[in-house]
C-alpha cells in the first residue's frame, strides 16, 4: 500500500501523491524541541515518514499522538509501528484537543493546507493553538511550486497572525515536489 494508491482511492482525504522524503522529515523535526517534549501531536501522518522522524528524536518516556483521517492509513500506521510512545487516532485534526487530552509541546503537521477550504483550515489551526502549551512549537510544510497561490499565502498569513514567531526553512530540493518548512512558536 502506498500514499499514491490512497491518493487515487481518496483524493479529498489524501493530499499527497508521493510520500514525503526523509530529508523533508528531517527538516520538519529539526529545531522544534522534540528531544525535550513530553507530549507531541502529529496531524496527517499518512504512511509514517514524519512519525518515524519524530519517534527517533523523542525521549523514551514521551508520548506521540498521531491523528489520521484516512482509515486505511491510520490502520496501517498502527499495525506497522510497534512503539509504546505512539497512539494512532483515526479522526479529524480539528478534534485535536479531544484526541490528545492534554497540552502538547510540539505539533507536526503533514496536512494538505492548500487544498482544504479556508474555514476548515481555520478550525484546525484553532485546534492547534488551543492544544499547544505556551511556547510550544508548530511545524508544517508547503510545496515550493504552490507557495505563490492564494491558499498558500492565506496559510502563511494565518500562521503569522496566530503565532508569536514564524520562520521558513530553506527549500528541501530532495523531495517530490520540492518543499519548505514553516516553524511557528506559540505565544507565551
URBELRA-V332524 format. One record per residue. N is the residue number from 1. RES is the residue in three letters. OMEGA is omega in degrees with one decimal (none if undefined). Layout:
n=N res=RES omega=OMEGA
n=N res=RES omega=OMEGA
This chain:
n=1 res=UNK omega=-179.6
n=2 res=UNK omega=176.6
n=3 res=UNK omega=178.8
n=4 res=UNK omega=178.1
n=5 res=UNK omega=-179.8
n=6 res=UNK omega=176.8
n=7 res=UNK omega=-179.1
n=8 res=UNK omega=176.9
n=9 res=UNK omega=-173.9
n=10 res=UNK omega=-175.0
n=11 res=UNK omega=178.8
n=12 res=UNK omega=-178.3
n=13 res=UNK omega=-176.2
n=14 res=UNK omega=-170.1
n=15 res=UNK omega=-176.5
n=16 res=UNK omega=177.0
n=17 res=UNK omega=179.3
n=18 res=UNK omega=178.0
n=19 res=UNK omega=176.8
n=20 res=UNK omega=-179.4
n=21 res=UNK omega=175.7
n=22 res=UNK omega=177.7
n=23 res=UNK omega=176.6
n=24 res=UNK omega=177.4
n=25 res=UNK omega=177.1
n=26 res=UNK omega=179.8
n=27 res=UNK omega=-179.7
n=28 res=UNK omega=-173.9
n=29 res=UNK omega=-178.8
n=30 res=UNK omega=172.2
n=31 res=UNK omega=179.0
n=32 res=UNK omega=174.4
n=33 res=UNK omega=-179.8
n=34 res=UNK omega=-177.8
n=35 res=UNK omega=-179.2
n=36 res=UNK omega=-174.6
n=37 res=UNK omega=174.1
n=38 res=UNK omega=-179.8
n=39 res=UNK omega=-178.8
n=40 res=UNK omega=174.0
n=41 res=UNK omega=174.8
n=42 res=UNK omega=179.0
n=43 res=UNK omega=178.0
n=44 res=UNK omega=-177.8
n=45 res=UNK omega=177.7
n=46 res=UNK omega=-178.2
n=47 res=UNK omega=172.6
n=48 res=UNK omega=179.8
n=49 res=UNK omega=177.8
n=50 res=UNK omega=178.8
n=51 res=UNK omega=-179.7
n=52 res=UNK omega=179.2
n=53 res=UNK omega=177.4
n=54 res=UNK omega=-178.5
n=55 res=UNK omega=178.7
n=56 res=UNK omega=-178.0
n=57 res=UNK omega=-174.9
n=58 res=UNK omega=174.0
n=59 res=UNK omega=-178.7
n=60 res=UNK omega=-178.0
n=61 res=UNK omega=178.6
n=62 res=UNK omega=-177.5
n=63 res=UNK omega=175.8
n=64 res=UNK omega=175.6
n=65 res=UNK omega=-178.5
n=66 res=UNK omega=-176.6
n=67 res=UNK omega=-176.4
n=68 res=UNK omega=-179.7
n=69 res=UNK omega=-177.4
n=70 res=UNK omega=-175.6
n=71 res=UNK omega=179.9
n=72 res=UNK omega=179.8
n=73 res=UNK omega=178.5
n=74 res=UNK omega=-179.5
n=75 res=UNK omega=-179.8
n=76 res=UNK omega=178.9
n=77 res=UNK omega=179.6
n=78 res=UNK omega=-177.6
n=79 res=UNK omega=-174.0
n=80 res=UNK omega=-179.9
n=81 res=UNK omega=-179.5
n=82 res=UNK omega=-178.6
n=83 res=UNK omega=-176.0
n=84 res=UNK omega=178.6
n=85 res=UNK omega=-173.7
n=86 res=UNK omega=170.2
n=87 res=UNK omega=177.9
n=88 res=UNK omega=179.7
n=89 res=UNK omega=173.4
n=90 res=UNK omega=-178.2
n=91 res=UNK omega=-177.0
n=92 res=UNK omega=-179.4
n=93 res=UNK omega=179.7
n=94 res=UNK omega=173.5
n=95 res=UNK omega=-175.4
n=96 res=UNK omega=-177.9
n=97 res=UNK omega=178.4
n=98 res=UNK omega=-178.3
n=99 res=UNK omega=-175.6
n=100 res=UNK omega=176.8
n=101 res=UNK omega=179.2
n=102 res=UNK omega=176.8
n=103 res=UNK omega=178.9
n=104 res=UNK omega=-179.3
n=105 res=UNK omega=-176.8
n=106 res=UNK omega=170.2
n=107 res=UNK omega=177.5
n=108 res=UNK omega=-175.8
n=109 res=UNK omega=171.9
n=110 res=UNK omega=-176.7
n=111 res=UNK omega=179.1
n=112 res=UNK omega=-172.9
n=113 res=UNK omega=-172.2
n=114 res=UNK omega=179.2
n=115 res=UNK omega=179.7
n=116 res=UNK omega=178.3
n=117 res=UNK omega=-175.7
n=118 res=UNK omega=-179.1
n=119 res=UNK omega=176.2
n=120 res=UNK omega=177.3
n=121 res=UNK omega=179.0
n=122 res=UNK omega=178.6
n=123 res=UNK omega=-179.9
n=124 res=UNK omega=178.0
n=125 res=UNK omega=173.0
n=126 res=UNK omega=179.5
n=127 res=UNK omega=179.3
n=128 res=UNK omega=-178.0
n=129 res=UNK omega=177.9
n=130 res=UNK omega=-174.5
n=131 res=UNK omega=-178.1
n=132 res=UNK omega=174.6
n=133 res=UNK omega=175.3
n=134 res=UNK omega=-177.2
n=135 res=UNK omega=179.3
n=136 res=UNK omega=-176.4
n=137 res=UNK omega=176.7
n=138 res=UNK omega=178.5
n=139 res=UNK omega=178.5
n=140 res=UNK omega=-178.9
n=141 res=UNK omega=176.5
n=142 res=UNK omega=178.1
n=143 res=UNK omega=-177.3
n=144 res=UNK omega=-175.8
n=145 res=UNK omega=-177.6
n=146 res=UNK omega=-173.7
n=147 res=UNK omega=-177.3
n=148 res=UNK omega=-175.5
n=149 res=UNK omega=178.4
n=150 res=UNK omega=179.1
n=151 res=UNK omega=179.6
n=152 res=UNK omega=177.7
n=153 res=UNK omega=176.7
n=154 res=UNK omega=177.9
n=155 res=UNK omega=-179.8
n=156 res=UNK omega=178.6
n=157 res=UNK omega=178.4
n=158 res=UNK omega=178.1
n=159 res=UNK omega=179.7
n=160 res=UNK omega=179.5
n=161 res=UNK omega=-172.8
n=162 res=UNK omega=-173.3
n=163 res=UNK omega=-178.0
n=164 res=UNK omega=-178.4
n=165 res=UNK omega=179.2
n=166 res=UNK omega=178.3
n=167 res=UNK omega=175.8
n=168 res=UNK omega=-179.1
n=169 res=UNK omega=168.4
n=170 res=UNK omega=178.3
n=171 res=UNK omega=173.5
n=172 res=UNK omega=-176.8
n=173 res=UNK omega=-178.9
n=174 res=UNK omega=175.4
n=175 res=UNK omega=-179.7
n=176 res=UNK omega=-8.7
n=177 res=UNK omega=177.8
n=178 res=UNK omega=-174.6
n=179 res=UNK omega=170.9
n=180 res=UNK omega=-174.3
n=181 res=UNK omega=169.0
n=182 res=UNK omega=173.0
n=183 res=UNK omega=-176.6
n=184 res=UNK omega=179.9
n=185 res=UNK omega=178.6
n=186 res=UNK omega=176.5
n=187 res=UNK omega=178.3
n=188 res=UNK omega=none
